[in-house]
Amino acid sequence: MLYRDLTQLGQLIDQAVETKDIVKLDRAIDRCQQVLMNHESTGYRKIVYYYLANAWSGKRRILRIGNDSWSWEQPELEKEILNLRMALSFSEQEHTDENISCQILTNLGNSLNYVGRSVEAVEYWNRVLEKSPDFPMAHGNRGIALCYYAGSLYDQEQSS
């Protein structure tokens, strides 16, 4: 029963992000927190924390539309990273679904890269590629980050 509910919750978050519906995202965040309070299975918690991170990520991107400024205070981003780290901690305890572990690691790398922690982000993408050498998002994001990082070196001879 809970697994079907979690699948629906994930679909609700995806739909809310796609339609840019903050109210649905807030409802999904509340529902995720209720599930965490009522269920102790690590497999479910890993997925719920992953969904929470996706909801906060979507909310951050929706709120940022039309606002090109970058702010030091980004509570949605903080919650996104926190929930990805929580999902990762449960993912490492339970080695069941390698695909979701790769998604968690990739998204955590993406979030850290967004805040300028490129070296740490590359480490997470490398972990994905050790688990699943053909995981496309890790390859793509790692490649883009390495090119950007290399371009930021002061000595052009060292960037190639």
MDTraj code that builds the backbone (N, CA, C; nanometers):
import mdtraj as md
import numpy as np

residues = "MET LEU TYR ARG ASP LEU THR GLN LEU GLY GLN LEU ILE ASP GLN ALA VAL GLU THR LYS ASP ILE VAL LYS LEU ASP ARG ALA ILE ASP ARG CYS GLN GLN VAL LEU MET ASN HIS GLU SER THR GLY TYR ARG LYS ILE VAL TYR TYR TYR LEU ALA ASN ALA TRP SER GLY LYS ARG ARG ILE LEU ARG ILE GLY ASN ASP SER TRP SER TRP GLU GLN PRO GLU LEU GLU LYS GLU ILE LEU ASN LEU ARG MET ALA LEU SER PHE SER GLU GLN GLU HIS THR ASP GLU ASN ILE SER CYS GLN ILE LEU THR ASN LEU GLY ASN SER LEU ASN TYR VAL GLY ARG SER VAL GLU ALA VAL GLU TYR TRP ASN ARG VAL LEU GLU LYS SER PRO ASP PHE PRO MET ALA HIS GLY ASN ARG GLY ILE ALA LEU CYS TYR TYR ALA GLY SER LEU TYR ASP GLN GLU GLN SER SER".split()
xyz = np.array([
    [0.0832, -0.1200, 0.0000],
    [0.0000, 0.0000, 0.0000],
    [0.0870, 0.1254, 0.0000],
    [0.1869, 0.1324, 0.0885],
    [0.2685, 0.2525, 0.0983],
    [0.3475, 0.2762, -0.0293],
    [0.3969, 0.1672, -0.0919],
    [0.4767, 0.1832, -0.2136],
    [0.3952, 0.2521, -0.3234],
    [0.2690, 0.2132, -0.3394],
    [0.1813, 0.2764, -0.4389],
    [0.1595, 0.4236, -0.4045],
    [0.1420, 0.4527, -0.2764],
    [0.1254, 0.5911, -0.2327],
    [0.2508, 0.6737, -0.2625],
    [0.3684, 0.6125, -0.2416],
    [0.4931, 0.6837, -0.2698],
    [0.5081, 0.7113, -0.4193],
    [0.4692, 0.6159, -0.5013],
    [0.4752, 0.6365, -0.6462],
    [0.3855, 0.7530, -0.6862],
    [0.2659, 0.7577, -0.6279],
    [0.1743, 0.8682, -0.6562],
    [0.2307, 1.0005, -0.6054],
    [0.2969, 0.9965, -0.4921],
    [0.3582, 1.1172, -0.4363],
    [0.4680, 1.1688, -0.5293],
    [0.5506, 1.0799, -0.5796],
    [0.6547, 1.1185, -0.6752],
    [0.5954, 1.1782, -0.8013],
    [0.4862, 1.1194, -0.8488],
    [0.4194, 1.1721, -0.9680],
    [0.3581, 1.3087, -0.9414],
    [0.3028, 1.3281, -0.8221],
    [0.2471, 1.4581, -0.7834],
    [0.3555, 1.5653, -0.7850],
    [0.4730, 1.5319, -0.7319],
    [0.5831, 1.6284, -0.7293],
    [0.6279, 1.6610, -0.8710],
    [0.6444, 1.5592, -0.9543],
    [0.6844, 1.5828, -1.0934],
    [0.5834, 1.6706, -1.1668],
    [0.4552, 1.6417, -1.1466],
    [0.3494, 1.7202, -1.2116],
    [0.3482, 1.8641, -1.1600],
    [0.3644, 1.8819, -1.0297],
    [0.3632, 2.0159, -0.9711],
    [0.4815, 2.0984, -1.0225],
    [0.5972, 2.0352, -1.0369],
    [0.7133, 2.1062, -1.0906],
    [0.6874, 2.1436, -1.2360],
    [0.6344, 2.0483, -1.3118],
    [0.6078, 2.0731, -1.4541],
    [0.5075, 2.1864, -1.4744],
    [0.4062, 2.1926, -1.3898],
    [0.3032, 2.2962, -1.4031],
    [0.3339, 2.4206, -1.3201],
    [0.4499, 2.4175, -1.2507],
    [0.4949, 2.5302, -1.1682],
    [0.3926, 2.5661, -1.0597],
    [0.3401, 2.4624, -0.9937],
    [0.2358, 2.4787, -0.8926],
    [0.2964, 2.4694, -0.7519],
    [0.3258, 2.5850, -0.6936],
    [0.3870, 2.5920, -0.5606],
    [0.2940, 2.5328, -0.4539],
    [0.1637, 2.5540, -0.4662],
    [0.0692, 2.5028, -0.3660],
    [0.0745, 2.3502, -0.3621],
    [0.0765, 2.2853, -0.4790],
    [0.0867, 2.1389, -0.4826],
    [0.2205, 2.0918, -0.4270],
    [0.3259, 2.1661, -0.4555],
    [0.4568, 2.1288, -0.4013],
    [0.4568, 2.1375, -0.2495],
    [0.3967, 2.2430, -0.1958],
    [0.3887, 2.2562, -0.0502],
    [0.3080, 2.1408, 0.0110],
    [0.1984, 2.1012, -0.0570],
    [0.1192, 1.9872, -0.0097],
    [0.2012, 1.8586, -0.0143],
    [0.2784, 1.8418, -0.1203],
    [0.3615, 1.7221, -0.1340],
    [0.4707, 1.7193, -0.0268],
    [0.5283, 1.8343, 0.0019],
    [0.6305, 1.8430, 0.1075],
    [0.5692, 1.8042, 0.2419],
    [0.4500, 1.8546, 0.2712],
    [0.3813, 1.8179, 0.3957],
    [0.3537, 1.6677, 0.4011],
    [0.3090, 1.6122, 0.2894],
    [0.2790, 1.4680, 0.2835],
    [0.4063, 1.3855, 0.3061],
    [0.5158, 1.4270, 0.2459],
    [0.6439, 1.3571, 0.2659],
    [0.6828, 1.3586, 0.4133],
    [0.6662, 1.4709, 0.4777],
    [0.7028, 1.4817, 0.6189],
    [0.6131, 1.3938, 0.7057],
    [0.4857, 1.3811, 0.6680],
    [0.3959, 1.2911, 0.7402],
    [0.4409, 1.1460, 0.7251],
    [0.4795, 1.1082, 0.6042],
    [0.5256, 0.9711, 0.5805],
    [0.6499, 0.9435, 0.6641],
    [0.7416, 1.0386, 0.6701],
    [0.8640, 1.0198, 0.7483],
    [0.8339, 1.0020, 0.8966],
    [0.7325, 1.0717, 0.9466],
    [0.6970, 1.0601, 1.0878],
    [0.6309, 0.9255, 1.1185],
    [0.5620, 0.8664, 1.0194],
    [0.4807, 0.7477, 1.0448],
    [0.5426, 0.6155, 0.9991],
    [0.6534, 0.6190, 0.9243],
    [0.7123, 0.4959, 0.8717],
    [0.8624, 0.4964, 0.8952],
    [0.9119, 0.3849, 0.9451],
    [1.0534, 0.3786, 0.9793],
    [1.1362, 0.2943, 0.8838],
    [1.0785, 0.2356, 0.7826],
    [1.1540, 0.1532, 0.6877],
    [1.2560, 0.2378, 0.6128],
    [1.3809, 0.1944, 0.6130],
    [1.4859, 0.2732, 0.5476],
    [1.4622, 0.2847, 0.3977],
    [1.4074, 0.1820, 0.3364],
    [1.3800, 0.1886, 0.1926],
    [1.2816, 0.2991, 0.1592],
    [1.1771, 0.3117, 0.2378],
    [1.0800, 0.4181, 0.2158],
    [1.1394, 0.5547, 0.2480],
    [1.2157, 0.5619, 0.3542],
    [1.2734, 0.6903, 0.3945],
    [1.3682, 0.7427, 0.2864],
    [1.4475, 0.6548, 0.2278],
    [1.5386, 0.6949, 0.1210],
    [1.4603, 0.7598, 0.0067],
    [1.3522, 0.6961, -0.0329],
    [1.2714, 0.7471, -0.1434],
    [1.2030, 0.8776, -0.1046],
    [1.1502, 0.8839, 0.0174],
    [1.0793, 1.0051, 0.0608],
    [1.1756, 1.1235, 0.0696],
    [1.2951, 1.1026, 0.1231],
    [1.3923, 1.2116, 0.1270],
    [1.4311, 1.2551, -0.0146],
    [1.4437, 1.1595, -0.1036],
    [1.4729, 1.1912, -0.2438],
    [1.3594, 1.2752, -0.3038],
    [1.2354, 1.2353, -0.2782],
    [1.1209, 1.3119, -0.3276],
    [1.1164, 1.4510, -0.2664],
    [1.1460, 1.4598, -0.1367],
    [1.1503, 1.5908, -0.0713],
    [1.2540, 1.6817, -0.1382],
    [1.3701, 1.6266, -0.1661],
    [1.4740, 1.7050, -0.2340],
    [1.4247, 1.7522, -0.3703],
    [1.3564, 1.6650, -0.4422],
    [1.3034, 1.7041, -0.5736],
    [1.1988, 1.8144, -0.5604],
    [1.1164, 1.8061, -0.4573],
    [1.0144, 1.9090, -0.4357],
    [1.0803, 2.0438, -0.4042],
    [1.1809, 2.0421, -0.3166],
    [1.2497, 2.1672, -0.2836],
    [1.3249, 2.2220, -0.4038],
    [1.3825, 2.1332, -0.4833],
    [1.4523, 2.1770, -0.6045],
    [1.3540, 2.2441, -0.7017],
    [1.2397, 2.1811, -0.7199],
    [1.1386, 2.2395, -0.8076],
    [1.0900, 2.3737, -0.7567],
    [1.0676, 2.3807, -0.6273],
    [1.0215, 2.5065, -0.5673],
    [1.1259, 2.6164, -0.5864],
    [1.2525, 2.5802, -0.5666],
    [1.3624, 2.6774, -0.5850],
    [1.3636, 2.7291, -0.7292],
    [1.3522, 2.6396, -0.8240],
    [1.3569, 2.6809, -0.9643],
    [1.2346, 2.7642, -1.0030],
    [1.1181, 2.7300, -0.9496],
    [0.9971, 2.8077, -0.9796],
    [1.0085, 2.9483, -0.9210],
    [1.0524, 2.9584, -0.7974],
    [1.0646, 3.0896, -0.7326],
    [1.1716, 3.1763, -0.7981],
    [1.2646, 3.1132, -0.8652],
    [1.3749, 3.1866, -0.9280],
    [1.3389, 3.2385, -1.0676],
    [1.2289, 3.1932, -1.1244],
    [1.1889, 3.2365, -1.2587],
    [1.1777, 3.3881, -1.2621],
    [1.2465, 3.4488, -1.3565],
    [1.2428, 3.5938, -1.3724],
    [1.3326, 3.6686, -1.2759],
    [1.4026, 3.5964, -1.1889],
    [1.4909, 3.6596, -1.0924],
    [1.6324, 3.6084, -1.1176],
    [1.7110, 3.6870, -1.1897],
    [1.8454, 3.6447, -1.2269],
    [1.9482, 3.6673, -1.1172],
    [1.9096, 3.7341, -1.0101],
    [2.0068, 3.7603, -0.9042],
    [2.0290, 3.6337, -0.8220],
    [2.1480, 3.6236, -0.7676],
    [2.1839, 3.5088, -0.6841],
    [2.1946, 3.5576, -0.5415],
    [2.1258, 3.4922, -0.4524],
    [2.1204, 3.5354, -0.3133],
    [2.1969, 3.4390, -0.2234],
    [2.2608, 3.4929, -0.1201],
    [2.3275, 3.4077, -0.0228],
    [2.2267, 3.3229, 0.0527],
    [2.1120, 3.3784, 0.0798],
    [2.0071, 3.3085, 0.1531],
    [1.9201, 3.2333, 0.0533],
    [1.9277, 3.1017, 0.0559],
    [1.8471, 3.0193, -0.0335],
    [1.7928, 2.8997, 0.0447],
    [1.6866, 2.9204, 0.1212],
    [1.6364, 2.8129, 0.2079],
    [1.5915, 2.6889, 0.1298],
    [1.5370, 2.7078, 0.0100],
    [1.4941, 2.5916, -0.0684],
    [1.6145, 2.5068, -0.1082],
    [1.7226, 2.5723, -0.1472],
    [1.8442, 2.5011, -0.1856],
    [1.9051, 2.4286, -0.0653],
    [1.9045, 2.4923, 0.0496],
    [1.9547, 2.4280, 0.1713],
    [1.8755, 2.3010, 0.2014],
    [1.7436, 2.3094, 0.1898],
    [1.6583, 2.1936, 0.2183],
    [1.6757, 2.0857, 0.1118],
    [1.6971, 2.1272, -0.0115],
    [1.7235, 2.0316, -0.1191],
    [1.8493, 1.9500, -0.0882],
    [1.9576, 2.0190, -0.0536],
    [2.0842, 1.9507, -0.0249],
    [2.0713, 1.8643, 0.1006],
    [2.0076, 1.9165, 0.2038],
    [1.9895, 1.8398, 0.3269],
    [1.9143, 1.7096, 0.2991],
    [1.8061, 1.7182, 0.2233],
    [1.7263, 1.5992, 0.1958],
    [1.8002, 1.5010, 0.1048],
    [1.8810, 1.5514, 0.0133],
    [1.9626, 1.4611, -0.0682],
    [2.0655, 1.3891, 0.0187],
    [2.1244, 1.4603, 0.1126],
    [2.2207, 1.3963, 0.2035],
    [2.1514, 1.2918, 0.2917],
    [2.0300, 1.3209, 0.3365],
    [1.9534, 1.2232, 0.4154],
    [1.9212, 1.1006, 0.3296],
    [1.8768, 1.1231, 0.2069],
    [1.8468, 1.0118, 0.1166],
    [1.9719, 0.9283, 0.0927],
    [2.0838, 0.9948, 0.0759],
    [2.2100, 0.9245, 0.0530],
    [2.2483, 0.8404, 0.1746],
    [2.2274, 0.8933, 0.2939],
    [2.2633, 0.8160, 0.4135],
    [2.1799, 0.6882, 0.4216],
    [2.0518, 0.6948, 0.3870],
    [1.9681, 0.5748, 0.3873],
    [2.0018, 0.4853, 0.2675],
    [2.0401, 0.5457, 0.1568],
    [2.0774, 0.4693, 0.0382],
    [2.2004, 0.3839, 0.0654],
    [2.2937, 0.4368, 0.1425],
    [2.4156, 0.3622, 0.1739],
    [2.3899, 0.2513, 0.2747],
    [2.2855, 0.2642, 0.3560],
    [2.2501, 0.1595, 0.4519],
    [2.1842, 0.0412, 0.3824],
    [2.1140, 0.0687, 0.2752],
    [2.0347, -0.0335, 0.2080],
    [2.0711, -0.0350, 0.0603],
    [2.1247, -0.1421, 0.0133],
    [2.1738, -0.1509, -0.1246],
    [2.0727, -0.2225, -0.2135],
    [1.9556, -0.1640, -0.2311],
    [1.8538, -0.2322, -0.3100],
    [1.8417, -0.1763, -0.4506],
    [1.8109, -0.0516, -0.4651],
    [1.7838, 0.0070, -0.5962],
    [1.9004, 0.0960, -0.6384],
    [1.9848, 0.0421, -0.7256],
    [2.1034, 0.1165, -0.7674],
    [2.0670, 0.2409, -0.8478],
    [1.9587, 0.2364, -0.9233],
    [1.9195, 0.3497, -1.0059],
    [1.8861, 0.4715, -0.9203],
    [1.8093, 0.4511, -0.8136],
    [1.7743, 0.5666, -0.7299],
    [1.8984, 0.6182, -0.6565],
    [1.9885, 0.5297, -0.6182],
    [2.1139, 0.5749, -0.5558],
    [2.1923, 0.6623, -0.6525],
    [2.1958, 0.6239, -0.7786],
    [2.2656, 0.7035, -0.8800],
    [2.1973, 0.8383, -0.8998],
    [2.0640, 0.8400, -0.8957],
    [1.9909, 0.9658, -0.9099],
    [2.0193, 1.0576, -0.7914],
    [2.0236, 1.0017, -0.6714],
    [2.0518, 1.0811, -0.5518],
    [2.1911, 1.1418, -0.5618],
    [2.2904, 1.0595, -0.5940],
    [2.4280, 1.1082, -0.6052],
    [2.4412, 1.2134, -0.7148],
    [2.3763, 1.1906, -0.8287],
    [2.3829, 1.2861, -0.9394],
    [2.3202, 1.4192, -0.8998],
    [2.2035, 1.4143, -0.8393],
    [2.1361, 1.5385, -0.7990],
    [2.2144, 1.6122, -0.6912],
    [2.2767, 1.5371, -0.6003],
    [2.3586, 1.6020, -0.4982],
    [2.4788, 1.6697, -0.5635],
    [2.5409, 1.6033, -0.6593],
    [2.6497, 1.6659, -0.7348],
    [2.6021, 1.7915, -0.8052],
    [2.4850, 1.7861, -0.8669],
    [2.4303, 1.9024, -0.9370],
    [2.4081, 2.0194, -0.8412],
    [2.3519, 1.9901, -0.7250],
    [2.3234, 2.0957, -0.6275],
    [2.4525, 2.1581, -0.5750],
    [2.5503, 2.0740, -0.5462],
    [2.6775, 2.1263, -0.4964],
    [2.7495, 2.2066, -0.6043],
    [2.7412, 2.1611, -0.7273],
    [2.8014, 2.2369, -0.8371],
    [2.7346, 2.3737, -0.8506],
    [2.6047, 2.3784, -0.8315],
    [2.5287, 2.5034, -0.8408],
    [2.5787, 2.6067, -0.7398],
    [2.6197, 2.5598, -0.6212],
    [2.6677, 2.6536, -0.5189],
    [2.8188, 2.6746, -0.5258],
    [2.8817, 2.6249, -0.6305],
    [3.0235, 2.6501, -0.6516],
    [3.1173, 2.5468, -0.5934],
    [3.0653, 2.4366, -0.5485],
    [3.1489, 2.3311, -0.4914],
    [3.1755, 2.2241, -0.5976],
    [3.2416, 2.2689, -0.7057],
    [3.2617, 2.1842, -0.8236],
    [3.3441, 2.0602, -0.7944],
    [3.4478, 2.0740, -0.7156],
    [3.5349, 1.9592, -0.6868],
    [3.4565, 1.8503, -0.6137],
    [3.3796, 1.8905, -0.5148],
    [3.2980, 1.7927, -0.4416],
    [3.1911, 1.7328, -0.5324],
    [3.1340, 1.8151, -0.6208],
    [3.0332, 1.7662, -0.7144],
    [3.0914, 1.6580, -0.8050],
    [3.2116, 1.6812, -0.8557],
    [3.2767, 1.5829, -0.9428],
    [3.2966, 1.4513, -0.8677],
    [3.3297, 1.4589, -0.7398],
    [3.3462, 1.3370, -0.6603],
    [3.2158, 1.2564, -0.6554],
    [3.1018, 1.3244, -0.6419],
    [2.9735, 1.2538, -0.6391],
    [2.9430, 1.1926, -0.7757],
    [2.9664, 1.2673, -0.8830],
    [2.9421, 1.2109, -1.0157],
    [3.0339, 1.0925, -1.0423],
    [3.1587, 1.0989, -0.9932],
    [3.2507, 0.9855, -1.0083],
    [3.1977, 0.8625, -0.9344],
    [3.1386, 0.8840, -0.8180],
    [3.0796, 0.7717, -0.7436],
    [2.9676, 0.7070, -0.8234],
    [2.8884, 0.7904, -0.8914],
    [2.7818, 0.7358, -0.9757],
    [2.8423, 0.6486, -1.0850],
    [2.9446, 0.6995, -1.1505],
    [3.0038, 0.6289, -1.2636],
    [3.0779, 0.5027, -1.2205],
    [3.1222, 0.4963, -1.0960],
    [3.1784, 0.3715, -1.0439],
    [3.0691, 0.2658, -1.0296],
    [2.9510, 0.3089, -0.9844],
    [2.8378, 0.2167, -0.9671],
    [2.7767, 0.1782, -1.1009],
    [2.7609, 0.2778, -1.1865],
    [2.6904, 0.2587, -1.3134],
    [2.7615, 0.3389, -1.4225],
    [2.8598, 0.2777, -1.4898],
    [2.9437, 0.3506, -1.5860],
    [2.8677, 0.4151, -1.7031],
    [2.7455, 0.3722, -1.7276],
    [2.6692, 0.4270, -1.8399],
    [2.5601, 0.5247, -1.7965],
    [2.5671, 0.5777, -1.6745],
    [2.4629, 0.6677, -1.6253],
    [2.4785, 0.8034, -1.6943],
    [2.3896, 0.8372, -1.7883],
    [2.4112, 0.9540, -1.8754],
    [2.4145, 1.0893, -1.8047],
    [2.3283, 1.1112, -1.7051],
    [2.3249, 1.2427, -1.6400],
    [2.4550, 1.2713, -1.5660],
    [2.5142, 1.1698, -1.5069],
    [2.6411, 1.1903, -1.4365],
    [2.7515, 1.2237, -1.5364],
    [2.7528, 1.1527, -1.6486],
    [2.8527, 1.1827, -1.7525],
    [2.8390, 1.3268, -1.8021],
    [2.7164, 1.3640, -1.8374],
    [2.6924, 1.4973, -1.8933],
    [2.7251, 1.6085, -1.7957],
    [2.6729, 1.5972, -1.6755],
    [2.6944, 1.7030, -1.5765],
    [2.8404, 1.7123, -1.5354],
    [2.9059, 1.5975, -1.5232],
    [3.0484, 1.5961, -1.4886],
    [3.1303, 1.6625, -1.5993],
    [3.0986, 1.6294, -1.7245],
    [3.1713, 1.6883, -1.8376],
    [3.1549, 1.8392, -1.8447],
    [3.0323, 1.8858, -1.8291],
    [3.0059, 2.0302, -1.8332],
    [3.0794, 2.1009, -1.7188],
    [3.0724, 2.0423, -1.5991],
    [3.1377, 2.1045, -1.4830],
    [3.2895, 2.1080, -1.5002],
    [3.3477, 1.9998, -1.5523],
    [3.4923, 1.9980, -1.5714],
    [3.5360, 2.1009, -1.6750],
    [3.4591, 2.1158, -1.7830],
    [3.4922, 2.2178, -1.8841],
    [3.4833, 2.3582, -1.8257],
    [3.3779, 2.3841, -1.7496],
    [3.3606, 2.5150, -1.6875],
    [3.4726, 2.5410, -1.5869],
    [3.5027, 2.4414, -1.5064],
    [3.6071, 2.4541, -1.4046],
    [3.7434, 2.4778, -1.4701],
    [3.7717, 2.4036, -1.5760],
    [3.8990, 2.4219, -1.6473],
    [3.9082, 2.5621, -1.7067],
    [3.7980, 2.6142, -1.7563],
    [3.7964, 2.7484, -1.8141],
    [3.8166, 2.8584, -1.7123],
    [3.7969, 2.8273, -1.5857],
    [3.8119, 2.9301, -1.4829],
    [3.9540, 2.9388, -1.4279],
    [4.0423, 2.8504, -1.4739],
    [4.1821, 2.8564, -1.4292],
    [4.2489, 2.9811, -1.4849],
    [4.3365, 3.0403, -1.4081],
    [4.4031, 3.1633, -1.4496],
    [4.5079, 3.1376, -1.5578],
    [4.5663, 3.0201, -1.5615],
    [4.6701, 2.9868, -1.6584],
    [4.6097, 2.8997, -1.7675],
    [4.5913, 2.9532, -1.8868],
    [4.5246, 2.8837, -1.9943],
    [4.5943, 2.7525, -2.0337],
    [4.7248, 2.7426, -2.0151],
    [4.7950, 2.6190, -2.0483],
    [4.7530, 2.5042, -1.9566],
    [4.7139, 2.5351, -1.8327],
    [4.6728, 2.4306, -1.7387],
    [4.5272, 2.3898, -1.7586],
    [4.4509, 2.4661, -1.8323],
    [4.3085, 2.4358, -1.8463],
    [4.2775, 2.3317, -1.9523],
    [4.3744, 2.2947, -2.0324],
    [4.3454, 2.1953, -2.1374],
    [4.3856, 2.0563, -2.0983],
])
top = md.Topology()
chain = top.add_chain()
for i, resn in enumerate(residues, 1):
    res = top.add_residue(resn, chain, resSeq=i)
    for name in ("N", "CA", "C"):
        top.add_atom(name, md.element.get_by_symbol(name[0]), res)
traj = md.Trajectory(xyz[None], top)
